[in-house]
């Protein structure tokens, strides 16, 4: 039987889920939530949820608004009668910290943004053992003996030997008749994916722009982890040169040099060739920049690298342009002009944190 506490807990989870969905845009834009991320869950403050509590009526005892008194008179026994600014004894209201698993968070994100499930492009076959007994053996423990198979075998033997007496006959299995359940290891197709994040860290990309990238990367990771059993992440930063870094360096490094985007695409292609063959891996490069590039000649090189080396290997290439005071925003226009009808190239404009939700929908909305 389902206990009452389980029913109440299930209903509370539904209330929490509804509250998260109503304010999903605010939660997505709120980078503070990422700081509460654990290994498999994230803590979300939900001040609008109030826990139920009992209140006792005052039937026959009077109450507020009854009896003698004038408007503005203090209520006897009210703990809030002190002067303004005076310290009180009562606890104030606090936001409710709700812990939500990353799997549940991905489900909410997918439902709210109407994201289609991703159909993996490649498969990597790994052998895995399953606990389901699908085989039959002639030997094994009596606890695993298959009654029907054993009886059928004994019946066939008795009929073949002419010893079966029809109705009322007794079938006694012998050792050779016994059959036992057995498990068999089988290979299961397992789809792997890798995300290659690339970001411009030149002087025109400030802390605000990096924070937008950090928040969007969290939600992209959350969704893709729900679609693949194994997900790896690589980080590339670039100004005039590109280099691979760890996650912390990726979001905090700031350089003062110029911008040469082709260096990042060249390094991305090298990483794919060395570690992630497209036949086994689903590959997702995400590039974030403010749209400035060193020269038109380098932009032409970027377009050539994408068309000839990167796009044939990846599921989809995504470019997010984060607006900044110093960025020209030209690179997105160049990409849109070069790949107007190519579904494997997706671009989005991210003016501020409120634009993150639309950018995620653009990147993941095609289910590639």
Residue pairs with C-beta under 8 A, 6 or more apart in sequence:
15 49
16 46
16 49
16 98
16 100
17 104
17 108
19 46
19 48
19 49
20 27
20 44
20 46
20 98
20 100
20 105
20 108
21 108
21 111
21 112
23 48
24 108
24 109
24 112
24 357
25 354
25 357
27 33
27 44
28 215
28 219
28 356
28 357
28 360
29 215
29 353
29 354
29 356
29 357
30 215
31 211
31 214
31 215
31 353
33 42
33 43
33 44
33 45
34 42
34 214
34 215
34 218
36 42
36 43
36 44
36 97
37 43
37 102
37 218
40 101
40 102
40 103
41 99
41 100
41 101
41 102
42 99
42 100
42 102
42 105
43 97
43 98
43 99
43 100
44 97
44 98
44 99
44 100
45 95
45 96
45 97
45 98
46 95
46 96
46 97
46 98
47 93
47 94
47 95
47 96
49 96
49 98
51 96
64 75
74 81
75 81
79 88
79 89
79 90
80 88
80 90
82 88
102 222
102 225
102 226
103 226
105 222
106 222
106 223
106 225
106 226
107 226
109 115
109 219
109 222
109 223
109 360
110 117
110 223
110 226
113 357
113 360
113 361
113 364
113 365
114 365
115 223
115 361
115 364
115 365
115 367
116 365
116 366
116 367
117 227
117 367
118 224
118 227
118 228
118 282
118 315
118 367
118 368
119 367
119 368
120 191
120 193
120 227
120 228
120 282
121 278
121 282
121 315
121 368
122 191
122 192
122 278
122 279
122 280
122 281
122 282
123 189
123 190
123 191
123 280
124 189
124 190
124 191
124 192
124 280
124 281
125 187
125 188
125 189
125 190
126 187
126 188
126 190
127 185
127 186
127 187
127 188
128 185
128 186
128 187
128 188
128 190
129 183
129 185
130 183
130 185
130 186
131 183
132 183
133 144
133 181
133 182
133 183
134 183
134 184
135 181
135 182
135 183
135 184
136 146
136 149
136 179
136 180
136 181
136 182
137 179
137 180
137 181
137 182
138 176
138 178
138 179
138 180
139 180
140 180
140 181
140 182
141 180
144 180
144 181
144 182
145 178
145 179
145 180
145 181
146 179
146 180
146 181
149 179
150 173
150 177
150 178
150 179
151 171
151 173
153 173
153 176
153 177
153 178
153 179
154 171
154 172
154 173
154 174
154 177
155 164
155 171
157 174
157 176
157 177
158 164
158 169
158 171
164 171
190 229
190 230
191 228
191 229
191 230
191 282
192 228
192 229
192 230
192 231
192 232
192 280
192 281
192 282
193 224
193 227
193 228
193 230
193 231
193 232
193 281
193 282
193 283
193 284
194 231
194 232
194 233
194 234
194 275
194 276
194 281
194 282
194 283
194 284
195 220
195 221
195 224
195 231
195 232
195 233
195 234
195 284
195 285
195 286
196 233
196 234
196 236
196 268
196 271
196 272
196 283
196 284
196 285
196 286
197 217
197 233
197 234
197 235
197 236
197 250
197 286
197 288
198 236
198 237
198 238
198 242
198 264
198 265
198 268
198 285
198 286
198 287
198 288
199 205
199 210
199 213
199 235
199 236
199 237
199 238
199 250
199 287
199 288
199 289
200 237
200 238
200 239
200 259
200 261
200 288
200 289
200 290
200 292
201 210
201 237
201 238
201 239
201 253
201 254
201 255
202 239
202 240
202 255
202 256
202 257
202 258
202 259
202 292
203 254
203 255
203 256
203 257
203 326
204 259
204 290
204 292
204 324
204 325
204 326
204 327
205 254
205 289
205 290
205 322
205 324
205 327
206 254
206 324
206 325
207 254
208 324
209 288
209 290
209 322
209 323
209 324
210 251
210 252
210 254
211 353
212 322
212 350
212 352
212 353
212 356
213 251
213 288
213 320
213 322
214 251
215 353
215 356
216 288
216 320
216 350
216 356
216 359
216 360
217 286
219 356
219 360
220 286
220 360
220 363
220 364
221 231
221 233
223 360
223 364
224 231
224 284
225 231
228 282
233 247
234 244
234 271
235 244
235 245
235 246
235 247
235 249
235 250
236 242
236 243
236 244
236 245
236 264
236 267
236 268
236 271
237 243
237 245
237 249
237 250
237 253
237 255
238 259
238 260
238 261
238 263
238 264
238 267
239 255
239 256
239 257
239 258
239 259
239 260
240 257
240 258
240 259
240 260
240 263
240 294
241 257
241 260
241 263
242 260
242 263
242 264
242 266
242 267
243 267
244 267
244 271
245 253
258 294
259 289
259 292
259 293
259 294
260 293
260 294
260 298
261 287
261 289
261 293
261 294
261 298
261 299
261 302
261 331
262 298
262 301
262 302
262 305
264 287
265 287
265 302
265 305
265 306
265 309
265 310
266 305
268 285
268 310
269 305
269 309
269 310
269 313
272 278
272 283
272 310
272 313
272 314
276 283
278 312
278 313
278 314
282 315
283 313
283 314
283 315
284 314
284 315
284 316
284 318
285 310
285 314
285 317
285 318
286 318
286 319
286 320
286 363
287 317
287 318
287 319
287 320
288 319
288 320
288 321
288 322
289 319
289 321
289 322
289 327
289 331
290 321
290 322
290 323
290 324
290 326
290 327
290 328
290 329
291 321
291 327
291 328
291 329
291 330
291 331
291 332
292 326
292 327
292 328
292 330
292 331
293 299
293 302
293 330
293 331
299 331
299 334
302 331
303 334
303 335
303 338
306 317
306 339
306 345
307 338
310 317
311 317
311 342
311 344
311 345
314 344
315 344
315 368
316 343
316 344
316 345
316 346
316 363
316 366
316 368
317 344
317 345
317 346
318 346
318 347
318 348
318 363
319 331
319 332
319 335
319 345
319 346
319 347
319 348
320 347
320 348
320 350
320 359
320 363
321 327
321 329
321 331
321 332
321 347
321 348
321 349
321 350
322 350
323 329
323 349
323 350
323 351
323 352
329 349
332 347
332 349
335 345
335 347
336 347
339 345
343 366
343 368
344 368
346 362
346 363
346 366
347 362
348 355
348 358
348 359
348 362
348 363
349 355
349 359
350 356
350 359
